[in-house]
Amino acid sequence: MAQRLKQENYDVVVVGGGCAGVAAAVSAAKNGARTLLIEAGSMIGGELITGLPVDGALNARGEWIVGGVLKEILDEHERLGGYIGPVKDWRLIWYVCIDPEIMKVAVSNVVRRHGVHVWMYSFAEDVVMSGNEVSGLVVLNKRQRTLVNSRVYIDCSGDGDLAMLAGAETMVSNDKGEFQPLTMLFRMSGVDSRRLLQFCVDEPQNIAVGESEWMGADLTPRQCAEKLYEQGQPAVFLKGNGPLIQTGIKTGDLKYETALIGIIPVSNERGEVSVNTTRIANVDATDTVKLSEAFGSLVDQVWSCVSFMRKRIPGFENAHFSGLAHRVGIRETRRIVGDYVLTGDDVLNARKREDGIGKGAHHIDIHQDGIKQVRIPVRHGGSYDMPYDMLVARGVKNVYAAGRCMSADREAHGSARVMGPCMAQGEAAGLGSVISIRSNDPGNIRNVPLRQLREGLAAQGAILAGTN
C-alpha cells in the first residue's frame, strides 16, 4: 500500500542512542544545532546503563584522557548521588564505576538540558541519496514512516546501519569469520566486599592482576590482592584458567566456559556489583534471529553463575540476584571503512597526532570463545590519539561513523570500542557537524578545519593534549 511520508527537518541527525550517540547529540545541540537522536530501543544510554564501568576514560597511569560530554554526565550522576568513580583493578586499567539505575536519569537529564529531540522506539530504515550525499533518512515507528532531512548524519548505530545504507564500505570480523562473544551483564546485591577481598588475598592464584608495567608488574599476585583490599572496592577479576573457575566447570557447578568472572561495584549503598562473565562467541549479531536466540542461553549462564558465586565465592553467600542489563551486550559486528582506518600499531605505540579529536587508552581487548582472551596494554601506560578522518565514512559526503562501528582494524577496534573513546568520537562528530553546517559547503564534513574543531572541543572540556 502506498504511504504518504511525514517529513521533518533537522540540522543534525544521530542514529543510535548509546554512549557515542548521546555524546554526539549533546555536542551538536549545545552548539546550536537542531538535533534529533534516534534510538531503536526503549531507553537511551547504551552501555552506560547496563552495569558496565566506563573503560578507557583514564589511562593505566591514572590520568583522565576523556572529558567533555562524558564529564558532564558523570557530574550529573554525582549530583544525583551514588557515583563511585575511578577504581583500579591492579591488572591493566582504571574503571569509572557508576550506578546504572542512577545513570539512566543522569543521561536523560543532560540530553534534555541541551534540547536534544529524542525519538525512541524508532528504526532507521532507509536513506535517500543525492549523488554521494545523504539527503534524507526514512525512520519507521508507530507513527509509520517519516522522512527526516538533515545536512549531516552521524551513525552511532553500533552496526554501521546508516553508513552502509549510504554505500559506505564495511569490514566484518576477521578472515576466520570470528566474532567476539555476546554477553549478558547481571547484578548481585548484598555482597560482603571485605570477605570477597580477603579471599583474593588468601587465594591470589584465582585473580588476574599485575598484567601492566604500571599496575603491579613488580608485585606478587598476593601483594596486588593486598592493594585491592586496601582500595576497599569489590573490583575483582577471577581468571578463567584459575583453580576456582576450572574446578567449578569440572564439577558442573559452573555450566559454561569463560575467560573471567569480572566483578565491578555499582552501588556502595546496596552492596551491589555487576558481573561480566557470560559469553556466546562467533554469533553475527546483525542477524536478529540469531541474536534473539542467544538471549535464552545467556540467561541460563547468568543463573548458573549466580548459583556458583553464592556457593563457591566468599562474600556472595548471602548475596542475591538483583537485575539484568536492559539488552544483550555486543562487542563486535560491522566496522565502517573511513578515510583513515585506526590500526593496532596506532594503539599499542600510543601514537600522538596533530589531527587527533580524542584519546583512547584501553588495552587491545579481544574476547574469544571458551577461556581465551587477548589483552595487550598500550605502551608505557599511556594513550593514543584518534584522528578525525577515522570518523568520516569513505565515499560519502555527510556521514560520520562513531562508536562501535568506527573505522578501525580489528586490533584497534578491540581498544577503541569501549565507552571512553566512543564518547570522545561522538562528541567530535557532533561539533564537526555544526562547523560543517556553518561552512561555505554545508554538510561537507571533509572541509571541517581541524584547528577550529580541536579548539572547540577543548573549550567543551575534551582532553586532547597534556597526558601520556
PLY file of the C-alpha trace (Angstrom):
ply
format ascii 1.0
element vertex 468
property float x
property float y
property float z
element edge 467
property int vertex1
property int vertex2
end_header
0.00 0.00 0.00
1.38 3.40 -0.94
2.06 5.68 2.02
2.40 9.41 2.34
5.56 10.03 4.36
5.57 12.61 7.10
8.52 14.96 6.81
10.75 16.54 9.46
13.80 18.79 9.14
16.79 18.92 11.45
20.32 20.29 11.30
21.93 17.10 12.64
20.54 13.57 12.92
22.18 10.95 15.12
21.26 7.29 14.71
21.79 5.24 17.86
21.23 6.36 21.44
24.17 4.58 23.04
27.07 6.37 24.68
28.58 7.61 21.38
25.20 8.76 20.09
24.36 10.59 23.31
27.73 12.38 23.22
27.25 13.29 19.54
23.74 14.63 20.04
24.63 16.66 23.13
27.73 18.08 21.43
25.75 19.17 18.36
22.83 20.58 20.34
24.94 22.57 22.79
26.49 24.29 19.78
23.14 25.46 18.48
22.11 22.71 16.05
18.55 21.43 15.98
19.41 17.83 16.73
17.47 14.58 16.54
18.62 11.43 18.35
17.03 8.21 17.06
17.07 5.08 19.23
15.57 1.72 18.30
15.14 0.63 21.92
13.17 1.88 24.87
15.93 3.85 26.60
18.95 5.98 25.75
22.40 5.49 27.27
23.50 2.17 25.78
26.32 0.59 27.75
26.25 3.47 30.24
23.15 1.90 31.76
23.97 -1.84 31.60
26.12 -2.09 34.72
29.46 -1.83 32.96
32.01 0.67 34.24
33.29 3.34 31.86
36.50 1.90 30.45
39.10 3.94 28.60
38.41 7.25 30.34
41.70 7.07 32.24
44.99 5.59 31.13
46.88 2.99 33.15
48.78 5.77 34.91
45.50 7.13 36.28
45.36 10.24 34.08
41.94 11.28 32.79
42.03 11.23 28.99
38.32 11.80 28.22
36.31 14.81 29.41
33.68 16.94 27.73
30.23 15.37 27.50
31.33 12.33 29.50
32.41 14.54 32.38
29.12 16.47 32.24
27.17 13.22 32.54
29.39 11.93 35.35
28.99 15.25 37.17
25.21 14.90 36.86
25.43 11.35 38.22
27.48 12.63 41.18
24.92 15.38 41.82
22.13 12.78 41.90
24.14 10.51 44.22
25.60 7.02 44.14
28.63 7.83 42.00
31.68 5.68 42.84
34.19 6.96 40.29
37.64 5.69 39.28
38.73 2.32 40.67
41.97 0.46 39.91
41.94 -3.27 39.18
45.70 -3.93 39.66
45.54 -5.79 36.36
45.62 -3.37 33.40
43.25 -0.41 33.73
41.20 2.03 35.76
37.39 1.83 35.66
34.93 4.63 36.29
32.31 2.83 38.36
28.73 4.02 38.02
25.24 3.06 39.17
23.27 2.08 36.05
19.92 2.96 37.64
21.00 6.48 38.55
22.85 6.81 35.25
19.55 6.32 33.40
18.35 9.55 34.99
21.67 11.38 34.56
21.82 10.67 30.82
18.22 11.76 30.32
18.78 14.96 32.30
21.83 16.01 30.27
20.21 15.21 26.92
17.08 17.22 27.84
19.15 20.05 29.30
20.62 20.76 25.87
17.35 20.46 23.98
18.07 17.29 22.02
14.96 15.87 20.32
14.75 12.14 21.08
12.77 9.52 19.20
12.87 6.18 20.98
11.20 3.03 19.63
12.32 4.20 16.17
14.28 2.40 13.48
16.41 3.95 10.73
15.03 2.02 7.78
16.48 3.55 4.62
18.30 6.56 3.18
17.62 8.89 0.29
20.76 9.67 -1.68
21.64 12.61 -3.90
24.89 11.59 -5.53
27.28 10.75 -2.70
25.27 12.73 -0.15
22.51 11.52 2.15
19.59 13.91 1.71
17.06 12.07 3.83
16.59 9.26 6.31
13.45 7.13 6.45
12.54 6.41 10.06
9.98 3.76 10.98
7.98 3.80 14.21
4.33 3.59 15.25
3.73 6.90 13.51
4.61 4.79 10.46
7.31 6.31 8.24
8.88 9.75 8.47
11.39 11.23 6.07
13.93 13.17 8.11
16.01 15.68 6.18
19.30 16.97 7.54
22.63 18.39 6.47
24.75 15.90 8.43
24.08 12.38 9.74
26.05 10.65 12.48
25.98 6.86 12.54
26.26 5.65 16.11
24.12 2.59 15.47
26.86 0.19 16.55
26.35 -1.86 13.40
27.03 0.90 10.84
23.47 0.69 9.52
23.15 4.23 8.19
26.60 4.42 6.61
26.15 1.03 4.98
22.79 2.06 3.52
24.53 5.17 2.15
27.01 2.99 0.29
29.99 3.08 2.64
32.33 0.11 2.57
32.29 -2.13 5.64
34.65 -4.51 7.40
33.41 -7.53 9.34
35.24 -9.66 11.87
38.47 -11.23 10.59
39.49 -13.67 7.87
38.27 -16.56 10.04
34.79 -15.11 10.43
35.11 -14.91 14.20
33.08 -12.54 16.35
33.80 -11.54 19.92
31.30 -13.09 22.33
27.88 -11.74 23.15
27.41 -11.07 26.85
24.56 -10.52 29.28
25.55 -8.35 32.25
23.81 -9.04 35.54
23.91 -7.65 39.06
24.01 -9.06 42.59
23.23 -7.20 45.81
24.12 -7.83 49.42
27.77 -8.62 48.68
30.23 -8.67 51.58
33.06 -6.79 49.88
35.58 -7.25 52.68
35.09 -11.01 52.69
35.50 -11.12 48.89
38.67 -9.04 49.02
40.11 -11.13 51.86
39.52 -14.21 49.71
41.61 -12.56 46.98
44.44 -12.03 49.48
44.19 -15.60 50.73
43.93 -17.23 47.28
45.51 -14.84 44.77
46.04 -17.66 42.27
42.42 -17.09 41.23
42.66 -13.42 40.29
44.00 -11.65 37.20
46.46 -8.98 38.37
49.81 -7.44 37.52
49.47 -7.53 33.73
50.75 -3.97 33.17
54.07 -2.36 33.95
52.02 0.44 35.54
49.81 -1.83 37.58
51.54 -4.36 39.76
54.03 -5.97 37.37
56.69 -5.61 40.07
54.44 -7.10 42.75
53.43 -10.65 43.55
49.77 -11.60 42.97
49.27 -11.59 46.75
50.71 -8.07 47.02
48.34 -6.92 44.27
45.47 -8.52 46.16
46.52 -6.65 49.29
46.36 -3.41 47.28
42.84 -4.35 46.18
41.92 -4.94 49.80
43.30 -1.52 50.79
41.31 0.13 47.99
38.19 -1.37 49.52
36.05 -1.72 46.40
34.92 -5.11 45.04
36.71 -4.72 41.70
37.92 -8.26 41.14
38.61 -10.29 38.01
38.58 -14.02 38.61
40.52 -15.66 35.78
39.01 -18.42 33.72
42.11 -20.62 33.93
42.34 -20.28 37.70
41.56 -23.18 40.02
38.26 -21.74 41.31
36.59 -21.43 37.91
38.21 -24.53 36.45
37.05 -26.64 39.39
33.56 -25.16 39.04
33.43 -26.15 35.37
34.72 -29.69 36.07
32.21 -30.32 38.87
29.33 -28.82 36.90
28.75 -26.01 39.42
29.51 -23.59 36.56
27.87 -24.76 33.37
29.81 -22.77 30.76
33.41 -21.87 29.92
34.55 -18.31 30.36
37.73 -16.25 30.37
36.70 -14.41 33.50
34.17 -13.53 36.13
34.54 -9.78 36.22
33.10 -8.20 39.38
32.66 -4.41 39.43
31.00 -2.23 42.11
27.90 -0.30 41.05
26.38 0.75 44.39
28.01 1.02 47.78
24.62 1.73 49.36
23.07 -1.50 48.08
26.25 -3.58 48.33
25.69 -4.24 44.64
28.09 -5.36 41.93
27.75 -6.04 38.23
29.11 -9.29 36.84
30.63 -9.65 33.38
31.18 -13.30 32.56
28.58 -14.82 30.23
29.56 -15.42 26.63
28.47 -16.89 23.34
31.16 -16.43 20.70
31.02 -16.23 16.92
27.45 -15.02 16.53
26.82 -12.35 13.90
24.67 -10.01 15.95
23.33 -8.28 12.83
21.28 -11.45 12.34
18.28 -10.59 14.51
17.09 -14.20 14.75
20.46 -15.47 15.99
20.80 -12.55 18.39
17.34 -13.24 19.80
18.05 -16.96 20.13
21.23 -16.19 22.10
19.26 -14.44 24.84
17.91 -17.63 26.40
21.32 -19.30 26.51
22.87 -16.21 28.07
20.19 -16.10 30.75
20.87 -19.78 31.53
24.54 -18.84 32.01
23.54 -15.98 34.29
21.53 -18.30 36.52
24.34 -20.85 36.61
26.83 -18.16 37.63
24.56 -16.74 40.34
24.34 -20.19 41.91
28.09 -20.79 41.53
29.00 -17.46 43.12
26.68 -17.99 46.08
28.09 -21.48 46.60
31.79 -21.02 45.89
32.90 -17.37 46.16
33.36 -15.90 49.65
31.37 -12.71 50.11
28.49 -13.93 47.96
26.98 -16.44 50.42
24.11 -14.11 51.29
24.05 -12.11 48.05
21.07 -12.25 45.74
20.38 -11.69 42.07
19.20 -8.11 41.55
18.96 -7.40 37.84
19.81 -7.98 34.19
21.17 -5.45 31.73
18.46 -3.98 29.51
19.93 -5.62 26.41
22.45 -8.20 25.20
25.98 -6.81 25.11
27.53 -6.80 21.63
31.26 -6.31 21.25
31.68 -6.58 17.51
29.74 -6.52 14.24
30.36 -4.28 11.21
33.03 -1.61 11.08
32.81 1.23 8.57
35.78 1.99 6.34
36.65 5.61 6.90
39.06 7.99 5.25
41.53 6.64 7.82
41.50 3.22 9.48
42.83 3.27 13.03
45.40 0.48 13.46
46.64 -1.74 16.21
50.06 -0.12 15.82
48.50 3.30 16.50
47.06 1.92 19.72
49.98 -0.11 21.03
52.56 2.60 20.28
50.47 5.33 21.95
50.66 7.37 18.75
50.02 11.09 19.13
48.75 13.15 16.19
48.09 16.76 15.25
44.72 15.74 13.81
43.57 13.99 16.99
39.99 14.61 18.09
40.02 12.45 21.21
42.05 9.86 23.08
41.91 6.17 23.91
43.91 4.14 26.39
42.17 0.78 26.82
44.33 -2.23 26.09
43.72 -4.22 22.92
40.99 -6.47 24.25
39.68 -9.26 22.03
37.46 -11.79 23.77
37.26 -15.23 22.17
35.41 -18.48 22.75
35.92 -20.54 25.89
38.57 -19.21 28.24
40.57 -17.39 25.53
41.10 -13.62 25.52
43.74 -11.32 24.01
44.90 -8.44 26.27
47.81 -6.22 25.14
48.45 -2.94 27.01
49.20 0.46 25.47
52.90 1.35 25.58
54.12 2.94 28.82
50.61 3.03 30.27
49.78 5.97 28.00
47.14 6.93 25.48
46.79 7.27 21.73
45.13 9.99 19.66
42.19 9.15 17.42
42.39 11.05 14.10
39.47 12.99 12.65
39.48 11.03 9.38
38.58 7.77 11.15
35.13 9.29 11.77
34.50 10.16 8.11
32.76 7.41 6.13
34.75 6.92 2.93
32.88 7.83 -0.25
30.01 9.65 1.48
29.92 13.43 1.79
27.98 13.97 5.01
28.08 10.85 7.21
30.18 10.32 10.30
30.61 6.87 11.88
31.38 6.92 15.60
31.24 4.37 18.39
31.37 0.62 17.88
31.04 0.93 14.08
34.12 3.21 13.86
36.79 2.85 11.19
39.44 0.64 12.78
41.16 -2.65 12.15
40.16 -5.46 14.47
43.04 -4.92 16.89
42.47 -1.18 17.24
38.74 -1.76 17.49
39.45 -4.03 20.46
40.66 -0.94 22.30
38.60 1.94 20.92
35.22 0.18 21.20
34.88 0.87 24.95
32.84 3.77 26.32
35.52 6.41 26.96
36.91 6.67 23.41
33.47 6.07 21.88
32.12 9.12 23.69
35.11 11.19 22.57
34.42 10.14 18.98
30.75 11.04 19.26
31.49 14.43 20.78
33.90 15.27 17.95
31.38 14.20 15.30
28.68 16.34 16.92
30.76 19.50 16.93
32.20 18.72 13.49
28.65 18.54 12.15
27.86 22.04 13.39
31.08 23.50 12.00
30.35 21.86 8.65
26.79 23.20 8.51
28.05 26.74 9.03
30.70 26.49 6.32
30.55 27.58 2.68
29.77 23.99 1.69
27.21 22.89 4.31
27.37 19.19 5.10
30.78 18.54 3.56
32.45 17.10 6.63
35.81 16.81 4.86
36.10 20.59 4.82
35.95 20.97 8.61
39.01 22.98 9.73
40.75 20.73 12.24
42.21 23.59 14.21
38.75 25.05 14.71
37.35 21.66 15.67
40.12 20.95 18.17
39.80 24.40 19.74
36.05 23.95 20.03
36.41 20.52 21.61
38.94 21.84 24.11
36.53 24.65 25.00
33.91 21.97 25.76
36.30 20.24 28.14
37.53 17.49 25.82
41.05 16.28 26.56
43.31 16.47 23.52
46.77 17.08 25.00
48.78 17.13 28.21
48.66 13.43 29.06
50.92 10.47 28.42
0 1
1 2
2 3
3 4
4 5
5 6
6 7
7 8
8 9
9 10
10 11
11 12
12 13
13 14
14 15
15 16
16 17
17 18
18 19
19 20
20 21
21 22
22 23
23 24
24 25
25 26
26 27
27 28
28 29
29 30
30 31
31 32
32 33
33 34
34 35
35 36
36 37
37 38
38 39
39 40
40 41
41 42
42 43
43 44
44 45
45 46
46 47
47 48
48 49
49 50
50 51
51 52
52 53
53 54
54 55
55 56
56 57
57 58
58 59
59 60
60 61
61 62
62 63
63 64
64 65
65 66
66 67
67 68
68 69
69 70
70 71
71 72
72 73
73 74
74 75
75 76
76 77
77 78
78 79
79 80
80 81
81 82
82 83
83 84
84 85
85 86
86 87
87 88
88 89
89 90
90 91
91 92
92 93
93 94
94 95
95 96
96 97
97 98
98 99
99 100
100 101
101 102
102 103
103 104
104 105
105 106
106 107
107 108
108 109
109 110
110 111
111 112
112 113
113 114
114 115
115 116
116 117
117 118
118 119
119 120
120 121
121 122
122 123
123 124
124 125
125 126
126 127
127 128
128 129
129 130
130 131
131 132
132 133
133 134
134 135
135 136
136 137
137 138
138 139
139 140
140 141
141 142
142 143
143 144
144 145
145 146
146 147
147 148
148 149
149 150
150 151
151 152
152 153
153 154
154 155
155 156
156 157
157 158
158 159
159 160
160 161
161 162
162 163
163 164
164 165
165 166
166 167
167 168
168 169
169 170
170 171
171 172
172 173
173 174
174 175
175 176
176 177
177 178
178 179
179 180
180 181
181 182
182 183
183 184
184 185
185 186
186 187
187 188
188 189
189 190
190 191
191 192
192 193
193 194
194 195
195 196
196 197
197 198
198 199
199 200
200 201
201 202
202 203
203 204
204 205
205 206
206 207
207 208
208 209
209 210
210 211
211 212
212 213
213 214
214 215
215 216
216 217
217 218
218 219
219 220
220 221
221 222
222 223
223 224
224 225
225 226
226 227
227 228
228 229
229 230
230 231
231 232
232 233
233 234
234 235
235 236
236 237
237 238
238 239
239 240
240 241
241 242
242 243
243 244
244 245
245 246
246 247
247 248
248 249
249 250
250 251
251 252
252 253
253 254
254 255
255 256
256 257
257 258
258 259
259 260
260 261
261 262
262 263
263 264
264 265
265 266
266 267
267 268
268 269
269 270
270 271
271 272
272 273
273 274
274 275
275 276
276 277
277 278
278 279
279 280
280 281
281 282
282 283
283 284
284 285
285 286
286 287
287 288
288 289
289 290
290 291
291 292
292 293
293 294
294 295
295 296
296 297
297 298
298 299
299 300
300 301
301 302
302 303
303 304
304 305
305 306
306 307
307 308
308 309
309 310
310 311
311 312
312 313
313 314
314 315
315 316
316 317
317 318
318 319
319 320
320 321
321 322
322 323
323 324
324 325
325 326
326 327
327 328
328 329
329 330
330 331
331 332
332 333
333 334
334 335
335 336
336 337
337 338
338 339
339 340
340 341
341 342
342 343
343 344
344 345
345 346
346 347
347 348
348 349
349 350
350 351
351 352
352 353
353 354
354 355
355 356
356 357
357 358
358 359
359 360
360 361
361 362
362 363
363 364
364 365
365 366
366 367
367 368
368 369
369 370
370 371
371 372
372 373
373 374
374 375
375 376
376 377
377 378
378 379
379 380
380 381
381 382
382 383
383 384
384 385
385 386
386 387
387 388
388 389
389 390
390 391
391 392
392 393
393 394
394 395
395 396
396 397
397 398
398 399
399 400
400 401
401 402
402 403
403 404
404 405
405 406
406 407
407 408
408 409
409 410
410 411
411 412
412 413
413 414
414 415
415 416
416 417
417 418
418 419
419 420
420 421
421 422
422 423
423 424
424 425
425 426
426 427
427 428
428 429
429 430
430 431
431 432
432 433
433 434
434 435
435 436
436 437
437 438
438 439
439 440
440 441
441 442
442 443
443 444
444 445
445 446
446 447
447 448
448 449
449 450
450 451
451 452
452 453
453 454
454 455
455 456
456 457
457 458
458 459
459 460
460 461
461 462
462 463
463 464
464 465
465 466
466 467
